[in-house]
Amino acid sequence: MKPDQRRELFARLAELNPHPKTELEYTTPFELLVAVTLSAQATDVGVNKATRKLFPVANTPEKILALGEDGLKRYISTIGLYNAKAANIIAACRILVEQHGSVVPQDRESLEALPGVGRKTANVVLNTAFRQPTMAVDTHIFRVANRTGLAPGKTVRAVEDKLLKAVPPEYLMDAHHWLILHGRYVCKARKPNCPGCVIRDLCRFKDKTPA
């Protein structure tokens, strides 16, 4: 995809949704960190159902530590891999309290040092909570980047690196949200809604679905 096509792609997505945001519900960087950790191999809808009950009771590292691992599990047991996620969140909270004054760090190295926090989770927190121009590539963004020809790559990291170079600077801050929402609701895995897609004429996907 050529530079002018990439700029046009994001211009159209921006016109549709000028202020995109994550569908995870949160009010603080710590709540976002917990929500994103819980969202691995789970839906945002499922995570929100759990955190609506959890956060009014415990939404700081100290309060979640006070719940303990078993107490936390009671709130997140509807989410896949909840045992491992509870252990990671408790361990992460302990590090936040002991090493960061209970404040979520704003640098990648410190975030990725937290149990349960990989590169994608760190990118989401850096971009969404701290407004850093990062690119968190999930399955939706990986699919959209490859299908459209925006930033094709064989690995998640390859797509991330290409997107950081391919996305016009003026759109980079919100590009992650536009692409994930486009993949979730339009460029779906099994049956993309090509007839209703605003970037279909720019897209290089050969097997577009008919009207």
N, C-alpha and C positions, 0 to 999 in steps of 0.2 A: 504494500500500500504506500502510495507516494505521500510526501509531507502535506501537500494541500488537501489530500483526501483524509488524512488523519485529523487535520484541523477541522475539516467539515464534519467529520464523524462526531467529534466532541462538541462542536458547536450545536449540532442537532440534539444530542443528548442533554446538553446544558439548557437548551431552550425548553425541552420537555420537563426538565426537573432542575430548576436553577439552584436549589439548595438541597442537594442530596445528603442523606444521612443513613447511618446504620439502622437496621431494624431491631437490633438489640436494645433493650431498655436499660438506661443507666443515668445517674446524675453526677457521679464523680469518676475520676480516673481509676480508682480502686474498684468501683462497681463494674466498670467496663472491663478491667483486667479479669475479674472473676467470671463475668458473663462470657467473654471470649474464650477463656479456658474451658468453660462448660460446653461451649458450642462445637468443639471438635467432634465430628461424626454425630452431630445432633442438629436439629432445626432451631432457628431463632425463636420460632413460636414456642417450642418445647422449653427452651431455656428461659424465656420470658415468664412462662407459667410458674416455673420454679423460683425465679428470683423475685417475683412479685410477693412471694411468701417469705423468702429468705431475707431480702434487704431491709424490710421494716424491722426485723429482729436483729440482724447482724450485717452491717455494711462497712465495717472497718476491720483492719487486721486483728486488732485486739478483741473485738466482739466475736469474730469467727474463731479465733483461738479459744475463747471462752466456751464456745459451743462444743469444741472438740471434734474429732473426726467422726465419731458415731452421731453426734448431734447434727453435724453438717449433712451427713448422709440422709437423714430423715427429710431434709428439704430438697435434696437433689436426686432422690432415688428413682424418679421417673425419667432421668436422663441416662443415655447409654454410657457405659464405662464409669459409672458414678463412684465406684469404690476407688479406682485409681485417681480420678479427678479430685475426690475428697482428700486423699492423702497428699496430692500435689498442692492443693490450695492451702491446706494446713501448713505444709512445709514452707510454701512461699510466704505465707503470712508471718511465720516466725522470722524469716530472713528480712522481710520488710520492717518488722519491729526492731530487730537487733542491729541491722546494718544500715537502714535508710530512714530511721525515725518515723516509721509507719507511713512514709510517703512513697508513692509509686515513682520510680526513677524515670527520667526522660531521655535516657540513652540506651541504645540497643544492647550493648554489652551487659549492662546491669539487668535489663529485662530478661535477656536470654539466659542469665544465670539463675533465674527463678525456676523452681521445679514446675514442669508442665507448660512452660512458655518456650515455644519454638520461634523460628524466624517469622512465620506468618502471624502468630499472635502478637509478637513484638511490633510488627509493622502496623497491625490494626490499632494498637494502643498509641503508637507514636503518631500515626496519621489522625486518628479520630479524636483522641483525648488531647494531644499536644500540637496538632496542626503542623506536623512535619510532612514533607512531600515524599512519603514512602509508598510502596505498592505491595499490598498483601494479596498474593495470588492464591486463590482457592480454586476448587474444581470449576466453578462458574467462569471465573476470569480466565483460567487456563483454556477453557473451551472457546470462549468468545475471541480471545487473542489469536488462537489458531484457526478457527473457522473463518473469521473475517479477513485474515491476512494482516491484521493490525500489528501483531508481534509474535509470529510463529516460533515455536520452540519445542524441543522434545522433553524438557524438564521444567518443573515449576521455577527453578532458579533462573533458567535460561529465559523464560518468558518474563520474569520479573525484571531482569537486567535489560531486556529489549524494550519493555514498556517504559522504563525510566528514561530511555533514550528517545523512544518514538513519540511519547505523549508531548504535545506542545506545552511549554512551561506554564502558560496561563491556565491550563486545565489540569495540571498534575496534582494539585492539592485534593481535588475531588474525583479524580479519574477512577480511583478504586471503587468508590460507591456507585458511580454511573455504570461501570462495567459489571459489577456483581449484580446489580438490580436488573440490568439488561439480560444477563445470563439466567437469572432466576425466573423472570416473568416473560421474556420474549424469546431469547435464543436458548430455549430449553433443550436438554440433552436428547430426549427421544423424539420430540416433535416440535421443532422451532416454529414460531409464528412468523414466518417470512413475509406473508402478505401484510401483516400489521407492523412490520419493522420499519422504523424511520431511516435506517441506514442500509436498507436492502440493496440499493443501487451502488453502494460503495463496497459492499461485502463480496468477498471472493469465494464464498461457499458454493460449491458446484451443485449440490443436491437440495436446492431451495424447495421448500414445500409450496405447493400450488395454492391458489386462492380457493 
